[in-house]
Amino acid sequence: MLLFNLPDALWFLSGILLLRFIWFYKPKEQYVYIVCFYLMGVIFEISQLSGNIPGTFDYLDLLFMGIGVFGEGLLNKFFMRRRFG
């Protein structure tokens, strides 16, 4: 799991954190770009089933990406509410 699934979750998490950094003070733009990034990651993973995209499809990749998104979302909500709310 650490060798195959964790790297997908980490690149996904790093992309989300980069988008949050770039649009830190613009939450509406941040939301749009992050949702697009979610869709891009999921479509990329699912399109590996067709064989057009290199790689192997794995449900655990989607699970780990989802866990990373959920954890980052909770941390962001907790710290942003605490800082700005």
C-alpha positions in Angstrom: 0.0 0.0 0.0 2.7 2.5 0.9 4.6 1.7 -2.3 1.8 1.9 -4.8 -1.2 3.8 -3.3 0.4 6.5 -1.2 2.2 8.3 -4.0 -1.1 8.9 -5.8 -2.6 10.3 -2.7 0.4 12.5 -2.1 0.5 14.0 -5.6 -3.2 14.7 -5.3 -2.8 16.3 -1.9 0.1 18.4 -3.1 -1.9 19.7 -6.0 -4.8 20.7 -3.8 -2.4 22.4 -1.4 -0.8 24.3 -4.2 -4.2 25.5 -5.5 -5.1 26.6 -2.0 -1.9 28.5 -1.7 -2.3 30.3 -5.0 -5.9 31.4 -4.4 -5.6 31.8 -0.6 -7.6 35.0 -0.3 -10.1 34.2 -3.1 -12.2 31.3 -1.9 -14.6 31.3 -4.8 -11.8 30.9 -7.4 -10.1 28.4 -5.1 -13.3 26.3 -4.9 -13.7 26.2 -8.7 -10.1 25.2 -9.3 -10.1 22.6 -6.6 -13.3 20.9 -7.8 -11.7 20.8 -11.3 -8.6 19.2 -9.9 -10.7 16.6 -8.1 -12.5 15.8 -11.4 -9.2 15.7 -13.3 -7.7 13.3 -10.8 -10.7 11.0 -10.8 -11.0 11.0 -14.5 -7.3 10.3 -15.0 -7.6 7.3 -12.6 -10.8 5.9 -14.2 -9.5 6.4 -17.7 -6.7 4.0 -17.0 -9.4 1.3 -17.4 -9.6 2.0 -21.1 -5.9 1.6 -21.7 -5.5 5.0 -23.3 -3.7 6.4 -20.3 -0.6 4.6 -19.0 -1.0 3.0 -15.6 -3.1 0.4 -13.9 -6.5 1.2 -12.4 -6.8 0.4 -8.7 -9.7 1.1 -6.4 -7.3 1.6 -3.5 -5.8 4.6 -5.4 -9.2 6.2 -5.4 -9.7 5.3 -1.8 -6.4 6.9 -0.7 -7.0 10.0 -2.8 -10.4 10.3 -1.2 -8.9 9.9 2.3 -6.3 12.6 1.5 -9.0 15.0 0.2 -11.2 14.3 3.2 -8.4 14.9 5.7 -7.2 18.0 3.9 -10.8 19.4 3.8 -11.3 18.9 7.5 -8.0 20.5 8.3 -8.7 23.4 6.0 -12.2 23.9 7.4 -11.0 23.7 11.0 -8.0 26.1 10.5 -9.8 28.6 8.3 -12.8 28.9 10.5 -10.5 29.4 13.5 -8.4 32.0 11.6 -11.0 33.9 9.7 -14.3 33.1 11.4 
